[in-house]
């Protein structure tokens, strides 16, 4: 289970978080937070969705949110790199075309 105060993973039988020292209720609901590649791919293919998932779910399901956030970050970097590569290749083709004529 995860600490409701700091979000760090703690033992299911713990009464106090070893990271922040806050009391943990025995009634804390255990949330299935197994990350899958699907969250990463969603963030990669639709970076704004990955960012929103990270912002909304980072407290309740930090592992899933982290996967979606990383996917969004990588997707954004790849998109920017492809746009830069596209414009550089257009300028190179224009320069070659001008120098040949």
DSSP file (Angstrom, degrees, kcal/mol; ACC not computed):
  #  RESIDUE AA STRUCTURE BP1 BP2  ACC     N-H-->O    O-->H-N    N-H-->O    O-->H-N    TCO  KAPPA ALPHA  PHI   PSI    X-CA   Y-CA   Z-CA
    1    1 A X              0   0    0      0, 0.0     9,-3.3     0, 0.0     2,-0.4   0.000 360.0 360.0 360.0 170.7    0.0    0.0    0.0
    2    2 A X  B     -A    9   0A   0      7,-0.3     2,-0.2    58,-0.1     7,-0.2  -0.881 360.0-105.7-119.0 146.4    1.0    3.6   -0.3
    3    3 A X     >  -     0   0    0      5,-2.8     4,-1.6    -2,-0.4    21,-0.1  -0.501  21.7-145.1 -66.6 129.5    1.3    6.4    2.3
    4    4 A X  T  4 S+     0   0    0     -2,-0.2    -1,-0.2     1,-0.2    20,-0.1   0.691  96.7  47.6 -70.5 -16.5   -1.6    8.8    2.0
    5    5 A X  T  4 S+     0   0    0      3,-0.1    -1,-0.2    17,-0.1    -2,-0.0   0.918 131.1   9.8 -89.1 -50.5    0.7   11.7    3.0
    6    6 A X  T  4 S-     0   0    0      2,-0.1    -2,-0.1    16,-0.1    -1,-0.0   0.604  89.8-126.4-110.1 -14.8    3.8   11.2    0.9
    7    7 A X     <  +     0   0    0     -4,-1.6    55,-0.2     1,-0.3     2,-0.1   0.474  58.1 142.3  85.0   1.5    2.8    8.5   -1.6
    8    8 A X        -     0   0    0     -6,-0.1    -5,-2.8     1,-0.1    -1,-0.3  -0.467  58.9-103.3 -76.9 149.4    5.7    6.2   -0.9
    9    9 A X  B     +A    2   0A   0     -7,-0.2     2,-0.3    -2,-0.1    -7,-0.3  -0.539  47.8 174.5 -74.0 133.9    5.1    2.4   -0.9
   10   10 A X        -     0   0    0     -9,-3.3     7,-0.1    -2,-0.3    -1,-0.0  -0.853  37.7 -75.9-133.5 168.8    4.9    1.0    2.6
   11   11 A X    >   -     0   0    0     -2,-0.3     3,-1.0     1,-0.1    -1,-0.1  -0.297  36.7-124.8 -64.5 148.9    4.1   -2.4    4.1
   12   12 A X  T 3  S+     0   0    0      1,-0.2    -1,-0.1     3,-0.0   -10,-0.1   0.728 111.6  46.5 -67.6 -21.3    0.5   -3.5    4.3
   13   13 A X  T 3  S+     0   0    0    -12,-0.1    -1,-0.2     2,-0.0     2,-0.1   0.391  85.5 119.8-101.6   2.8    0.7   -4.0    8.0
   14   14 A X    <   -     0   0    0     -3,-1.0     3,-0.1     1,-0.1    -4,-0.1  -0.379  41.4-171.1 -70.3 144.9    2.5   -0.7    8.8
   15   15 A X  S    S+     0   0    0      1,-0.2     9,-3.0    -2,-0.1     2,-0.4   0.541  77.2  39.0-106.8 -14.4    0.8    1.7   11.2
   16   16 A X  B    S-B   23   0B   0      7,-0.3     2,-0.3     9,-0.0    -1,-0.2  -0.998  86.6-116.2-136.3 139.1    3.3    4.5   10.5
   17   17 A X     >  -     0   0    0      5,-2.6     4,-1.4    -2,-0.4    -7,-0.1  -0.595  15.8-151.7 -73.9 129.4    5.1    5.6    7.3
   18   18 A X  T  4 S+     0   0    0     -2,-0.3    -1,-0.1     1,-0.2    -8,-0.0   0.681  92.3  51.6 -75.5 -16.5    8.8    5.0    7.5
   19   19 A X  T  4 S+     0   0    0      3,-0.1    -1,-0.2   -11,-0.1    -2,-0.0   0.935 130.0   8.2 -84.8 -51.6    9.4    7.8    5.0
   20   20 A X  T  4 S-     0   0    0      2,-0.1    -2,-0.2   -12,-0.1    -1,-0.0   0.587  91.2-124.9-111.1 -12.9    7.4   10.7    6.5
   21   21 A X     <  +     0   0    0     -4,-1.4     2,-0.1     1,-0.3    -3,-0.1   0.509  57.7 144.3  85.5   3.6    6.3    9.4    9.9
   22   22 A X        -     0   0    0      1,-0.1    -5,-2.6    -6,-0.1    -1,-0.3  -0.447  56.2-102.6 -78.6 152.5    2.6   10.0    9.4
   23   23 A X  B     -B   16   0B   0     -7,-0.2     2,-0.5    -2,-0.1    -7,-0.3  -0.483  31.4-147.3 -73.1 141.3    0.1    7.6   10.8
   24   24 A X        -     0   0    0     -9,-3.0     2,-0.1    -2,-0.2   -21,-0.1  -0.949  13.9-128.1-114.2 126.0   -1.5    5.2    8.4
   25   25 A X    >   -     0   0    0     -2,-0.5     3,-1.4     1,-0.1   -11,-0.1  -0.427   8.2-136.4 -71.0 142.9   -5.0    4.1    8.9
   26   26 A X  T 3  S+     0   0    0      1,-0.3    -1,-0.1    -2,-0.1   -11,-0.0   0.636 105.3  64.5 -72.3 -11.4   -5.7    0.4    8.9
   27   27 A X  T 3  S+     0   0    0      2,-0.1    -1,-0.3     3,-0.0     2,-0.2   0.314  71.4 133.8 -91.7   7.8   -8.7    1.2    6.7
   28   28 A X    <   -     0   0    0     -3,-1.4     2,-0.3     1,-0.1    -4,-0.0  -0.399  60.4-122.2 -62.4 128.0   -6.5    2.5    3.9
   29   29 A X        -     0   0    0     -2,-0.2     2,-0.6     1,-0.1    -1,-0.1  -0.556  18.1-129.8 -75.7 130.9   -7.8    1.0    0.7
   30   30 A X        -     0   0    0     -2,-0.3     2,-0.5   -29,-0.1    -1,-0.1  -0.719  24.7-157.6 -83.1 122.0   -5.2   -1.0   -1.2
   31   31 A X        -     0   0    0     -2,-0.6     2,-0.7    29,-0.1    -1,-0.0  -0.861  19.7-122.1-105.3 132.3   -5.1    0.2   -4.8
   32   32 A X        +     0   0    0     -2,-0.5    -2,-0.0     1,-0.1    -1,-0.0  -0.626  39.3 168.7 -71.7 112.5   -3.7   -1.9   -7.6
   33   33 A X        +     0   0    0     -2,-0.7     2,-0.6     2,-0.1    -1,-0.1  -0.207  13.0 147.5-123.8  41.0   -1.0    0.2   -9.0
   34   34 A X        -     0   0    0     29,-0.1     2,-0.1    30,-0.0    -2,-0.0  -0.682  42.8-136.6 -79.3 118.9    0.9   -2.1  -11.3
   35   35 A X        -     0   0    0     -2,-0.6     2,-0.3     3,-0.0    29,-0.1  -0.465  22.4-168.7 -74.3 147.4    2.2    0.0  -14.2
   36   36 A X    >>  -     0   0    0     -2,-0.1     4,-0.9    28,-0.1     3,-0.9  -0.870  37.1-109.0-128.8 166.1    1.9   -1.4  -17.7
   37   37 A X  H 3> S+     0   0    0     -2,-0.3     4,-2.8     1,-0.2     5,-0.2   0.751 111.0  73.6 -65.5 -22.4    3.4   -0.5  -21.0
   38   38 A X  H 3> S+     0   0    0      1,-0.2     4,-2.3     2,-0.2    -1,-0.2   0.879  94.3  50.3 -59.6 -38.8   -0.1    0.7  -22.1
   39   39 A X  H <> S+     0   0    0     -3,-0.9     4,-2.1     2,-0.2    -1,-0.2   0.897 111.4  48.7 -66.5 -39.8    0.2    3.8  -19.8
   40   40 A X  H  X S+     0   0    0     -4,-0.9     4,-2.4     2,-0.2    -2,-0.2   0.933 112.6  47.5 -65.2 -45.5    3.6    4.6  -21.3
   41   41 A X  H  X S+     0   0    0     -4,-2.8     4,-2.9     2,-0.2     5,-0.3   0.870 109.6  53.6 -65.4 -36.6    2.3    4.2  -24.9
   42   42 A X  H  X S+     0   0    0     -4,-2.3     4,-2.4    -5,-0.2     8,-0.3   0.944 112.2  44.6 -61.7 -46.1   -0.8    6.3  -24.2
   43   43 A X  H  < S+     0   0    0     -4,-2.1     7,-0.3     2,-0.2    -2,-0.2   0.865 114.8  49.6 -64.4 -36.3    1.5    9.1  -22.9
   44   44 A X  H  < S+     0   0    0     -4,-2.4     3,-0.4     1,-0.2    -2,-0.2   0.932 117.1  38.5 -68.5 -47.2    3.9    8.7  -25.8
   45   45 A X  H  < S+     0   0    0     -4,-2.9     2,-0.3     1,-0.3    -2,-0.2   0.827 132.5  25.5 -76.5 -32.4    1.2    8.8  -28.5
   46   46 A X  S >X S-     0   0    0     -4,-2.4     4,-1.9    -5,-0.3     3,-0.9  -0.728  71.3-178.8-131.2  82.1   -1.0   11.5  -26.9
   47   47 A X  H 3> S+     0   0    0     -3,-0.4     4,-2.5    -2,-0.3     5,-0.2   0.822  80.7  56.3 -56.5 -35.3    1.4   13.5  -24.7
   48   48 A X  H 3> S+     0   0    0      1,-0.2     4,-2.2     2,-0.2    -1,-0.3   0.880 107.7  49.6 -66.0 -34.5   -1.4   15.8  -23.4
   49   49 A X  H <> S+     0   0    0     -3,-0.9     4,-2.8    -7,-0.2    -2,-0.2   0.912 110.4  50.4 -67.2 -42.0   -3.3   12.7  -22.1
   50   50 A X  H  X S+     0   0    0     -4,-1.9     4,-2.3    -8,-0.3    -2,-0.2   0.897 111.1  48.9 -61.8 -40.3   -0.1   11.4  -20.4
   51   51 A X  H  X S+     0   0    0     -4,-2.5     4,-2.6     2,-0.2    -2,-0.2   0.923 112.3  47.7 -64.8 -44.0    0.4   14.8  -18.7
   52   52 A X  H  X S+     0   0    0     -4,-2.2     4,-2.6     2,-0.2     5,-0.3   0.909 111.5  50.2 -64.6 -41.9   -3.2   14.9  -17.5
   53   53 A X  H  X S+     0   0    0     -4,-2.8     4,-2.8     1,-0.2    -1,-0.2   0.923 111.8  49.0 -61.5 -42.9   -3.0   11.4  -16.2
   54   54 A X  H  X S+     0   0    0     -4,-2.3     4,-1.2    -5,-0.2    -2,-0.2   0.935 113.6  45.9 -62.0 -45.3    0.2   12.2  -14.4
   55   55 A X  H  < S+     0   0    0     -4,-2.6    -2,-0.2     1,-0.2    -1,-0.2   0.895 120.6  38.1 -65.2 -39.7   -1.3   15.4  -12.9
   56   56 A X  H  < S+     0   0    0     -4,-2.6     3,-0.3    -5,-0.2     4,-0.3   0.885 125.3  33.9 -80.4 -39.5   -4.6   13.7  -11.8
   57   57 A X  H  X S+     0   0    0     -4,-2.8     4,-2.3    -5,-0.3     8,-0.3   0.371  82.1 103.0-102.5   4.2   -3.4   10.3  -10.7
   58   58 A X  T  < S+     0   0    0     -4,-1.2    -1,-0.2     1,-0.2     4,-0.1   0.745  89.5  40.9 -65.2 -21.5    0.1   11.0   -9.2
   59   59 A X  T  4 S+     0   0    0     -3,-0.3     3,-0.3    -4,-0.2    -1,-0.2   0.859 121.9  36.8 -91.0 -39.6   -1.3   10.8   -5.6
   60   60 A X  T  4 S+     0   0    0     -4,-0.3     2,-0.3     1,-0.2    -2,-0.2   0.918 136.7  13.8 -81.0 -44.5   -3.6    7.8   -5.9
   61   61 A X     X  +     0   0    0     -4,-2.3     4,-2.3     1,-0.1    -1,-0.2  -0.679  69.5 171.1-132.0  77.7   -1.7    5.6   -8.3
   62   62 A X  H  > S+     0   0    0     -3,-0.3     4,-2.3    -2,-0.3     5,-0.1   0.818  75.5  54.0 -63.3 -32.8    1.9    7.0   -8.5
   63   63 A X  H  > S+     0   0    0      2,-0.2     4,-2.0     1,-0.2    -1,-0.2   0.935 112.3  42.8 -68.6 -44.5    3.4    4.1  -10.5
   64   64 A X  H  > S+     0   0    0      1,-0.2     4,-2.4     2,-0.2     5,-0.2   0.918 115.1  50.6 -64.6 -42.8    0.8    4.4  -13.3
   65   65 A X  H  X S+     0   0    0     -4,-2.3     4,-2.5    -8,-0.3    -2,-0.2   0.890 108.5  52.4 -62.9 -39.1    1.0    8.1  -13.3
   66   66 A X  H  X S+     0   0    0     -4,-2.3     4,-2.6    -5,-0.2     5,-0.2   0.911 108.8  49.8 -64.1 -42.5    4.8    8.0  -13.5
   67   67 A X  H  X S+     0   0    0     -4,-2.0     4,-2.3     2,-0.2    -2,-0.2   0.938 113.2  45.9 -61.1 -46.8    4.6    5.7  -16.6
   68   68 A X  H  X S+     0   0    0     -4,-2.4     4,-2.2     1,-0.2    -2,-0.2   0.889 112.9  50.9 -64.6 -38.7    2.1    8.0  -18.3
   69   69 A X  H  X S+     0   0    0     -4,-2.5     4,-2.3     2,-0.2    -2,-0.2   0.910 110.4  47.9 -65.2 -43.2    4.2   11.0  -17.5
   70   70 A X  H  X S+     0   0    0     -4,-2.6     4,-2.7     2,-0.2     5,-0.2   0.900 111.0  51.8 -64.5 -40.0    7.4    9.5  -18.8
   71   71 A X  H  X S+     0   0    0     -4,-2.3     4,-2.7    -5,-0.2    -2,-0.2   0.908 110.1  49.0 -61.4 -41.2    5.6    8.5  -22.0
   72   72 A X  H  X S+     0   0    0     -4,-2.2     4,-2.3     2,-0.2    -2,-0.2   0.905 111.8  48.9 -64.8 -41.6    4.4   12.0  -22.4
   73   73 A X  H  X S+     0   0    0     -4,-2.3     4,-2.3     2,-0.2    -2,-0.2   0.942 114.7  43.6 -63.8 -47.9    7.9   13.4  -21.9
   74   74 A X  H  X S+     0   0    0     -4,-2.7     4,-2.7     1,-0.2     5,-0.2   0.907 113.4  52.5 -65.1 -41.6    9.5   11.1  -24.4
   75   75 A X  H  X S+     0   0    0     -4,-2.7     4,-2.2    -5,-0.2    -1,-0.2   0.890 110.3  47.9 -61.0 -40.3    6.6   11.6  -26.9
   76   76 A X  H  X S+     0   0    0     -4,-2.3     4,-2.5     2,-0.2     5,-0.2   0.920 112.2  48.6 -67.0 -44.1    7.1   15.4  -26.7
   77   77 A X  H  X S+     0   0    0     -4,-2.3     4,-2.4     1,-0.2    -2,-0.2   0.919 112.8  48.0 -62.9 -43.8   10.8   15.2  -27.1
   78   78 A X  H  X S+     0   0    0     -4,-2.7     4,-2.4     2,-0.2    -1,-0.2   0.912 111.6  50.6 -63.8 -42.3   10.5   12.8  -30.1
   79   79 A X  H  X S+     0   0    0     -4,-2.2     4,-2.1    -5,-0.2    -2,-0.2   0.923 111.8  46.5 -61.7 -45.2    7.9   15.1  -31.7
   80   80 A X  H  X S+     0   0    0     -4,-2.5     4,-2.4     1,-0.2    -1,-0.2   0.911 112.2  51.0 -64.4 -42.0   10.0   18.2  -31.3
   81   81 A X  H  X S+     0   0    0     -4,-2.4     4,-2.5     1,-0.2    -2,-0.2   0.897 110.2  49.6 -62.8 -40.0   13.1   16.4  -32.7
   82   82 A X  H  X S+     0   0    0     -4,-2.4     4,-2.3     2,-0.2    -1,-0.2   0.885 110.3  49.9 -67.1 -38.5   11.1   15.2  -35.7
   83   83 A X  H  X S+     0   0    0     -4,-2.1     4,-2.3     2,-0.2     5,-0.2   0.925 112.2  47.7 -65.2 -43.9    9.8   18.7  -36.4
   84   84 A X  H  X S+     0   0    0     -4,-2.4     4,-2.5     1,-0.2     5,-0.2   0.932 112.4  49.4 -61.9 -45.6   13.3   20.1  -36.2
   85   85 A X  H  X S+     0   0    0     -4,-2.5     4,-2.4     1,-0.2    -1,-0.2   0.884 109.7  52.8 -60.5 -39.5   14.6   17.4  -38.5
   86   86 A X  H  X S+     0   0    0     -4,-2.3     4,-2.1     2,-0.2    -2,-0.2   0.946 111.9  43.6 -60.8 -50.4   11.8   18.1  -41.0
   87   87 A X  H  X S+     0   0    0     -4,-2.3     4,-2.4     2,-0.2    -2,-0.2   0.876 113.1  51.6 -67.3 -37.2   12.6   21.8  -41.2
   88   88 A X  H  X S+     0   0    0     -4,-2.5     4,-2.3     1,-0.2    -1,-0.2   0.927 110.5  48.9 -63.8 -43.7   16.3   21.2  -41.4
   89   89 A X  H  X S+     0   0    0     -4,-2.4     4,-2.4    -5,-0.2    -2,-0.2   0.876 110.3  51.4 -65.3 -36.1   15.8   18.7  -44.3
   90   90 A X  H  X S+     0   0    0     -4,-2.1     4,-2.4     2,-0.2    -1,-0.2   0.931 111.3  47.4 -64.0 -45.7   13.5   21.2  -46.1
   91   91 A X  H  X S+     0   0    0     -4,-2.4     4,-2.5     2,-0.2    -2,-0.2   0.887 112.0  50.2 -64.4 -38.0   16.1   24.0  -45.8
   92   92 A X  H  X S+     0   0    0     -4,-2.3     4,-2.6     2,-0.2     5,-0.2   0.929 111.2  48.5 -65.3 -44.7   18.9   21.6  -47.0
   93   93 A X  H  X S+     0   0    0     -4,-2.4     4,-2.4     2,-0.2    -2,-0.2   0.889 112.4  48.7 -62.8 -39.2   16.8   20.6  -50.0
   94   94 A X  H  X S+     0   0    0     -4,-2.4     4,-2.4     2,-0.2    -1,-0.2   0.920 111.7  49.5 -65.8 -42.8   16.0   24.2  -50.8
   95   95 A X  H  X S+     0   0    0     -4,-2.5     4,-2.2     2,-0.2    -2,-0.2   0.899 112.6  47.0 -63.6 -41.2   19.8   25.1  -50.5
   96   96 A X  H  X S+     0   0    0     -4,-2.6     4,-1.6     2,-0.2    -1,-0.2   0.912 112.3  50.5 -66.2 -41.7   20.7   22.2  -52.8
   97   97 A X  H  X S+     0   0    0     -4,-2.4     4,-0.8    -5,-0.2    -2,-0.2   0.878 111.9  47.1 -64.0 -38.4   18.0   23.2  -55.3
   98   98 A X  H  < S+     0   0    0     -4,-2.4     3,-0.4     1,-0.2    -1,-0.2   0.891 111.5  50.4 -71.3 -39.4   19.2   26.8  -55.4
   99   99 A X  H  < S+     0   0    0     -4,-2.2    -1,-0.2     1,-0.2    -2,-0.2   0.772 107.3  54.9 -72.8 -24.0   22.9   25.8  -55.8
  100  100 A X  H  <        0   0    0     -4,-1.6    -1,-0.2     1,-0.2    -2,-0.2   0.733 360.0 360.0 -78.8 -22.4   22.1   23.5  -58.7
  101  101 A X     <        0   0    0     -4,-0.8    -1,-0.2    -3,-0.4    -2,-0.2   0.478 360.0 360.0 -95.0 360.0   20.3   26.1  -60.8
